[in-house]
Amino acid sequence: MGNTKKPTPENYIKDIRRKTRRLFTAEQKVLIVMEALRAEISVAELCRKHQINESQFYKWNKEFLEAGKKRLEGDLTREATTDEVSDLRKENARLKEMVADLFLRYDIVKKSLTMLD
């Protein structure tokens, strides 16, 4: 129950290409996309220089921009859950309790002063 494909010259060539294709690291992809963003050379020239297909470049470019967008959206979420925000929420609750306590004391003093009049 292995591979049911017939070994054809086309399949043989595809297999060789699959096994010998160059793999780029994330850092290499970022450098290539950043090079394009500098706009010193055209995308076509850039792709020839790095021996990649333009469709591959545009795929990396899209992934790069999507990752940046997600990272920036993540910053908003992360800021809302930091220790600093948690401390501020605790301080806010403590201050609200103090204000409520002072208001009650003020109300008691006010009532006691009106009884004296």
N, C-alpha and C positions, 0 to 999 in steps of 0.2 A: 504494500500500500504506500509506496514511496512516490516519487515524482512520476506522474503519468504523461508528462510532455514528451513528445518525440524529440530526440536530439537533432535539431536542424541547424544549418549554418547560422541562421539569424539568432536562434536561441543561444548558440555557442558564443557569438559575438556579444550579445546582450549580457551574458554571464561574465565574460571577460571584462567588459566595461564596468559592470556593477562591482566586481572585485578589485578593479584597479582605479576606480575614480578617486579623485583627491578629496580629502575631508578637511574642511576648514574649522579651526577652533573658533570659539565665540569671540576671542580677542581679534583674530584675523578678520572676521566678519565685521566687527565694529569698526576696525581701522579702515576697511574698504568703504563702508557706508560713510564714515566721517570724511574720508578723502573726497567722496562725491559731494558732500555737503559744502566743502570748501569751494567747489565749482571752478577749480583751476583747469580741469580738463572735462570733456564731455563724458557722459555715461558710457557711450560706445567705446571711447578710447580707454576708459577705466577698465571696462570689461575685457578688452583686448589685452591690456597690460597685465591683468591678473588671470587671464585665460579662463574667464567664467562667462556663462550665458547671461544675456541681459535680463531674461525672465528670472534667473536665479538671484541676480542683484536686486531686482525690484521686490522679490520675496523677502530678502534679508532687510531691505530698507523698510518695508511694511512692518516686519516683526520688530525691528529696532524702534520704530515710532510707536507701535502698540505697547511695547514694553515700557517705553518712557512715559506714556500716558498712564498706564497702570501703576507705575511707580509713583507718579505725582498724585494720583487719586489715593494711593495707599498712604501717602504722607498725611493727607487730611484725616483719614481714619486713625492712623497711628497717633497723631497729635491729640485726638480726643480721648485716648486711653492711657496717656503717659502718667507716670507717677506725679508729675507736677500738677496735672489737671485733677487727679484724684485728691491731692493735698488741697488744692483750691476749693474743691467741692466740700471737703470736710471743714475747711475754714469758713466757707459760706454758711454751712449748717450751724456751726458754732456761733457765728455772728447773728444769725436769725434767732437762735435761742436767747442770746443776750438781749436783743432788741425786744423780744416777747417778754422777757423777765423785767426789763426796765419799764416797758409799757404797763405791766401789771402793777409794779411798784408806784409808778406815776399815778395810776388810777386809784390805788389805795390811798396815797397821800392826798390826792385831790378830794376824795370823798371824806377823808378825815378833816380836811380844812373846811369843807362846806358844812360839816356838823358843828364846827366851832363857831361859825357865824350865826 
